[in-house]
Structures are given as structure tokens and as C-alpha cells.
């Protein structure tokens, strides 16, 4: 069985202990240089290895090596603790994200906290796994997600992926769960020598934070959950994925509205219907004749990805226009990036954690019936999104019953969400809010970006977050903040300073 090997780091690993036991090594982590791909853009960050139990119910058994990073508080005299950060996914590289986030976190937060990043188990630099050969399995163009004629092929690919995960990483799959990640977080806390930790989690990271809070409420100092997952047992994860399809259709319409408002730039129509028609015409043409690596799956996928924020809206709309009016596919084809081993690792973790965290339908008929029902009113991504997690139908590892989130014993928790978020729809964030009685909800109105706090787009949200993390104050009640402005396509579009969420 092929096994991936974690990148070596200077120093000895921290000795593993039980999840609720004493601090693991009196001298703490052996901080040294970070892996080169991290240290090059973030030279001030230090990294250390940390060994944790593969199975937390067997603390003296096999271990898994994690990579943890640290950016020390910029004002040591004002330091108030460690702030662990997580970018979501599951499968987002947390060490690199911590470096990127350090460029956009408000200065007051950077002054008061050590920023602690970590690659969750089997992600990035933490004993990474892959399930397939990315060059062969992800060869573009991929099968059309919508066509009944490719349905059997897509099911075969889902089964092949599940089989590949079992063959390449089978010993890890039963322990690739959110509770395992949460218990790993507590090992990090122990290694840092902290009685309590603060946490900033985005997207899936909000669910990770909620599970950590449920398991270890006594060790939570302050917690920010941004772009919150619906934690309801009936929603994790199958129903949550279906809810994204409805949100994506709504957000796509708003994107088309924006393109129509700038018809003098894009020339795709002056209303939503006209822009939608132009988009559909491109999709129809790609179904008839793919353009090299660009087929319908890739075209739907790049449009879906653009809905997470607005930084890519202008370039993608220019690509639509060039394709529609000049048969020029260079912009769109250039956006089809082959999946490398790092991208395949993220996909493997995304499936592994979601498949193991909760029960999934095992009958194809239910998947197809539910996807078809969604697609009748929300056709844009219903099938595309379903295939991303279809390996869960035939997953070769036990499925857990999700933890019931009560928020019992937690201090005040701050939740952010935009109204039009595709990845974590607003209704699900409200459900997270109701599940945590000590939480306060901050809604970004008239916006749909994935991620609100400290990502460089909403000053009022940042002020509320700083008041909480630095001073411990939260709004007296739930509050709304104005949405951030949409881009002006006639002006240069700066790349966000912080690492992007996905």
C-alpha cells in the first residue's frame, strides 16, 4: 500500500498524551523553519511537528504527525494567548492560510495573539494522503455533470475514487473525522502550554470549532465562527451539500445582474435573462464541442468557484464576452488548471472527512432523485455539486453519527455570515447560531462573499471582531453590517491579501 510521507521539520516531535491529559512536553513545540513553500512567502513564521494518536481512543498506539505554525504576538507585553485559525475545506492547508491571514488580520489582533496555524491530519504537510493519480483521474475535460448519458460514467468515477482512498489510505479513513481533528486541536493546546485557546474558523472550520467547543468547552477562551455550517444532525453533510445548490442559483443570478449593469464593458446584455442566455449558449457549445481541456464540467466549475467572492468576477465575465462575441476561448481555457498532488490531497480530505462524519445515502436512486428534484428549480450546480461528494455513497469506512451541538458551557461566541453565501447558506448559519445559546450573529447584508471578518473587505465587521478578540466585548444583540462594495470592472482588480477560502 502506497503511503505519503510528511515533510520533515527541525527538532523532535512532541510526545503524544491522552486528549484530556497534561501538557505534552514541558518545553513545548520544537519551533524551526517551515516547509519551503510556506517559509518563502512567510519568512517570519515558524513551524514544528506534533505527533498525535491516530486513534484518540488508543492514545498509546500509532501516531500521525501534524505540522503546526506560529507567528508570535507582535506586542509581547500585550499578548493574551494563542489564536488557532482554520480555513475550512475540510482539506484547506491551515499553515499556509495562517501566513496569508497574517497579511489581513487587524493589527490589534496580531499584537495580542500568537497566530497558530495547523494542517489538519493528512492535509498538506501533516502526513498527506491522496486517493488517485491526479494526472490520470482528473484529466480534463471531465464528464458532463448534467447529462443522463454520462451518469453511469460519473458513478463509476465516484466508485473508483472511493476504492482509491481505501487502497491508498485505508488505515487512516476511520479516524479522518471532525472529532479527531478537534481532539488534535486540544493536543496542540496542550503542547502550547495553554489552559485555554481562542479560535478563528471559516467555513468547515466553524463546524470544527463547534465540535471542539462541545468536547472541550472549559478550554475555550474566545471563538469566532465565520461563514457558519449548519451543524444540525440531519444536515451534516448530505443535506448541507444540497442546500448549496439553491444558494448557488440565487448567487449566479446576482452575478448575471452585475454583468448586465456593466453591459458597456461586457456586451452580454442589459438584464439577467440576456446574460443568462449568453452563458447558456457557451455551455451548449461546449457540450457540442469541448475546447481542449475546457468542457461543460470545467465551465460550470469555474463559474461556481467565482461565486465564493467577487475578486474573479471581472476576468471571468471578460472570458464569457470573448467566447460569445469573438469565439476566443483563451481566457476560459486558461482558467482550467490541472489538479496537482496538492489539489488532489485537498479533495481527498474533503471527501474523507465528510464521508466519515455522518451517514450518507447508499442507493444511487436517492442521490439521483434528490439531485433531479433540486435541478428542476435550481439547475446550475445541482448535479455538478452532487458528484463532488458522490464517493460517499460507496465509502469504505464507518460513518459516524454527528455530534449534537448544544454550545453548553461556552463563553460568548461571535458568528459572521453574509446573506448570500453559497458554501454556507445563511439559513444554516442561523441554525448554528440557535445551536449555541451564547453566540451573537453578525450578518453582512446585501452581500454573498464566503468569509466576512479579516479578509480585507468589510471594515465594520473587522471592528466588531477586534472588539471581541482584543477586548472581549460583543454586540448586545444580533447585528447587521452593510455589505462590501462590488467591483468596478473599469478599474484594476487587486488580488485579496489574505488566503482565499474554498
N, C-alpha and C positions, 0 to 999 in steps of 0.2 A: 504494500500500500504506500503510495507516494505521500510524503509529509512535507509541509512547508516549514522552514526554519526561521525563527525570529532573528532580526538583526542583533548582533552582539553590541553591548554597551560597556563602557568602562565601569569597573567596580564589581562587587559581589552582589548577588540578589538578596533581597530582604527575605528572611525566613518566614514561611507561612505559619499562621496560627489559626485557631478557630475564629469564625466571623465575629463573635461577641467577646473574644478574649482580650488579653492585654496587648499593648503596642508591640509590634513585631520585632523591632530591633532598636535598642536604645539610641544608637547613633543615627537612626533614620536612614532614608534612602541614600545610596551612593551616587550623588549627582556627578555627571560628567557630560561630555559632548553629546549632542543629539545626533541622530542619523543625518547624513549629509544633505538629504533632500529637505530636511527641516532646518538644520543649522545655517544653510546658505541664505535663505530669506529672513531667518530669525536668529541672528548670531547671539543674542543675549539670553536665549532660552537654554536651560539645562535639562538633561534627561537622566532617568535612572530606570533600571529594571526592577520589577517586583514579581516574585513568584507567588501565585495564589493557587488554592486547591482546584484541580479540575472539577471535582465534586465536593461542594462545601459540606455535604453530609459525611464525607470521608476526609477530614482535614489532614490526616497523616498519609494520604495516598498520593497519587500522581499530581503533578502541578502543571500550571500553564504560566508562561512568562508574559507579563504585561510590560508596556513601556509607558512611563509617566513623565510629564514635563512640568517645569516650574519657571515662572517669571516672578522674581521676588517683588514684594511691595516696594514702590518707588520712594515711599517715605517710611523708613523703618520705625521711626518714633510714633507714627500714626497707625501702624499695622494692627488690624483687628482680627486677622485669621486667614484661612485658606478658602478660596472660591474655586470649586471644581466646576468645569464647564464641559458641556457635551453638545455636539452639533446635530444630533439626531441620526436619522437613517431608518432603522438601525444599520450600521455599517459605515457611518461617517468617520473619517480619520480625526480623532479628537486632539491629538498632539499638534498637528498642522493647523487645525481650527483654532486652537488656543493662541498660536502665534498670530494668525490673521485677526482674531478678535482683539488682540492687544493693540492693534492699529486704530480701532474704532471705539473701544470702551471709553467711557468718560474718564478724564484724568483723575477725578476724585476716587473712582473705583480702583484704578491702577495704583494710586497712592496708598490705599488702605488694605489691599488684599494681595497675597500671593496668588497668582493665577495658575491653577493646576489643570493641565490637560491630561488626557489619558486615552489611548486607543483601547476600546473595549476588547475583550478576549477574541482572538483570532482575526482581528481587524488591523490592517496597515502594518505597524511594527510590533504588534502583540501576537506572535506566533500565527501569522496569517494563513488562511486556507483559501483554496479555490476549488470549484466543483467541476469545471470543464476546461478544456483548452480554449482560451478566448479567441484565438485566430481562426479556429475551425468552427466553434459553436456559434460565435457572434458574427459570422461572415455576412456582410451586407450585400444586397438588400435582404432583410428578413421577410418571412412570410407575411402577407397581408393579414392584419389582425381581425378585420371585419368580415372577410369573405367566407361564406359557408364552404367553399371549395378548398380552403386551406385549414379548415378547422381540425381535421384529423392530423395534419402535419403539426399544427401548434400543440395538440395534445401529445403527440409523440415527442416533441421537443421538451415539453414540461416533464414527461416521464424520464427522458434522458437526463435532464438536469437533476431531478431528484435522485436518480440512480448514481450520477456522478458524485453528488455530495456524499452519499452513503459509501461509495468506494474510496473516495479521497479523504474523507474527514469523518467517517462513521463513528469513531470513538469519541469525537467531540460533540456530535449533534445533540445527545440527550442533555447536555449541560450548556448549550447555547441558548440561554433564556434570559429574559429581563430580570427575574430574581437572582440568577447567577451574576449578572452584571451589577446589580445593586449590592450584592454581598462583596463583590470585588471592590466596589467603591468604599465599603466600610474597611476593607483591608488597606486601601490607600489612606483613609483617615487614620488608622492605627499607625501605619508606617510614618505618617507625617507628625505623629505625636499630638494630634488634635483631639480634644474631648468632643468638640462639635465642629461641623463644617458647614459652609454655605455652598449653594449650588445655583448655577445658571444653566438651564437646559432648554434647548429648542426642539420643537417637533417631537420625534420619538423620545428625545431627551426629557420631555415633560412627563412622559409615562414612566421613564426610568426614575426620574425624581420622585414621582408619586409613589412608586413601588418602594424606593429607598425610604421615603418618609413613613410608609406603612410598616416596614420592617424595623426601622431604627429611628423612631421619632425623637428619642432622647438625644440623638447625635446631630439633630438639625439645628443650625443657627438661623440663617436666612435662606429663603428659597424663591427663585424667580423661574416661572414656567412660561415660556414664550412660544406661542403657536401650539396650543394645547390639544393633545389627543383626547378623544372620548374614551375614558377608562372603563366604561360600563362593561360588565362581563359579556353581555350579549353583542357588544360591538367589536371587541378585540378578537382577531384583526379582520375577519372576513367582511363584516358589515361596515367597518371603517373604510375599507377599500372601496366598497360600493358607494359610500357617501361622497367620496372624492369625485366620482363621475358626474354627479349632479352639480357640485360646486364648480367643476371644470367647465361644464357647458355654460353656466352663468358667466364665469370669468372670461371665457372666449368671446361671448357677446360683447362684453365691455371693451375687450381688446379691439374687436372689429369697430365698435363705436369710435374709439380713439383714432384708428386708422382713417375712418370716414371724416372725422373732424379735421384731418390733415390731408384732405384729398389733393390740395395744391402741391403736396410733397410726393405722395404715393400714387395718385391717379388710379385708385381701385374702387372708387365710388363714394358717394356723399352720404350714404346711410348704411346701417348694419346689413341689410339684406343684400345690397350690391357687393359689399366687401366679402360677405359670406359666399356669395355666388362665385366670386373670383377665386377664393380659397378652394371651394369645392371643385372648380374647373381644373385647378392644378392637381388636386388629389385624383380626380378622374383620369387625367392624363398620365399620372404616374402609375395608376393601376393598369392602364393600357400598355405603357412602355416605361419601365424604370430608367432613370438616368444614372448609369453606373451603380454606385452604392446607394443611391437615393431612390427608395421605393415608398409605397404608402405608409409602411410602418415607421420609417425614419421621418417622413414628413409629419405624421401625426405626433411622433415623439418629440421632435424639436419644437412644435407648436405647444404641446403640453408643458414641456420644460420652461418655455418662455412665460408661462402664466404664473410661475412662482414669484416673479418680481417683474420690474419693468426695465431693467438695465439692458435687456436684449431686444426690446420691442422695436426700436428703430431699425436696427440692422436686419432683423427678420422680415419686417414689412418691406424694406427695400428689396429683399430677396423675392418676396411674393411679387412685387411690381416688375422686377426684371424678368422673372419667369413668365408672367402673364402677358406682358407687352412686347418683350423682345426675345422670348424663347431662350433667355440667358439663365442657365442653371448654376452658374459658378458660385454665387453666394450661398445657395441652398446646399449644393453638393459639398461645399467647403465646411458646412456645419456637421456633416456626417463623420464623426470621429470614431475610428475603430476602437473597440474595447480592448484595453491592455490588461495586464495581470492585476493592476491595482483596481481598475474598474470592475473586473470580474470578482475580485475579493469583496468589494462593497456589495455587489449583487448577491454573492453567496451568503454574506451575513444578513442582508435584508431578508432573504428567504428563510435562512436557518432560524433566526430569532422569531420571526412572525409565525413560521410553521409550527415551532415547538411551544410557543407561548399559549396557544389556545386551540380548541377543537376547530376543525375545518370540514366542510362537506367533502365526502369522498366519492360521491357519484357525479359523473360528468353531467348528467341530466339536470341536476340542481344548478350547477355553475352556468350552464347554457341557458336555462330558463331565467335565472336571475339577471344575467348579462343582457339577454334579449329584452327583458322587461324594462330595464334601465334604458337601453338603447332606443326604445320606442319614443321616448320624450327627450333623451339626452344622449344622442348618438355619437358625439365627438370622440370620447375616450372610453366608452363602456367596455368594449372588447379589448382595446389596447391595454387598459389598466388591469383587466382581469388576467391577461396572460402573464403579467409580471409576477404574479403570485400563484399561478396555476400549479407549479411543482408541489404546493402544499396539499393538493388533492391526493398525491401518492407518496407523501413524505415518509421516509424510513426511520422515524424516531418517534418516541412517545410525545403526545400532545398534552400539555398541562391544562388545568382549569385556571383561568386568570385569577389573580389576587383581587379580592374585593377592596376597593379603595374607600376608606372612611375618613382619612385625614385626622384620625383621633390622636390627640396629644401633640399636634404640630403647632409651632408658633405662627404668627401671621405669614401668609404666603401671597406672593404677587403674581397674577396671571395676566399675560398680554395676548391679544389676538386681533387680527384685522377682520372686518366683516366679510370680506370676500375671499379669504384664504382657501386655496384649492386643496393643499395637502392636509390641513387640519381645519375642516369646515367649522364655521362659527358655532353651530349648534352643539358640536362635540366639545368645544371649549367651554361652553356654558355648562355642559354636563360635568366636566372636570371641576368647574367652579362649585357646582352644587355638591359634588362629592367631597369637597374639602371645606368644612364649615369656617375655618379660619382664613380663607382666601378672600382677596379683593380682586375684582376683574377690571382691567383697563382695556377698553375697546377702541381700536383705531377705526374711526368712521370713514365711510366712503373710500375705502382702500381694500386692496386684495393681496398685498405682498405677504410672503411667507417669512415671518420674522419682523418684529417691531422694535424691540429695545436694543440699543447699542450697535445698530447696523448702519448708522450714518444717515438715516432718512427722516427721523421724527424727533425734534428737539424736546417737545413737551413730554413725550414718552420717556426720553432719556432723563429728564428732570425728575420724573416720578420714580424711576428706577434708582437713581442716585440717592434720592431722599430715603428710600427704603434700605438699600445696601449699606450706605455710609452712616445714616442717622437712625435707621430703624423705624422710620415713620411711613405709614401707608395712608392713602386717602380714607376719609371717614366712611365712605360708601363707594360702590362701584362708580366708575367714571369713564367718560368718553373723551378722546382727544381727536382733533381734526386730522384727517388723512394727509399724508405727504403728497406733494405735487407730482403729477405725471410728467414724463419727459417732454421736452420741446424738441421735435425731430430736426429742427433747423439749426440746432446748436450741438457742439460736440458732446458726446455722452461719456462721462467719466466712469471708469470701472470702479465698483464699490471697493472700499479699502479693506473691509472685513471679508473673511472667508464666506463664501455663499452657502446657503442651506440647500439641501436636496432631500 
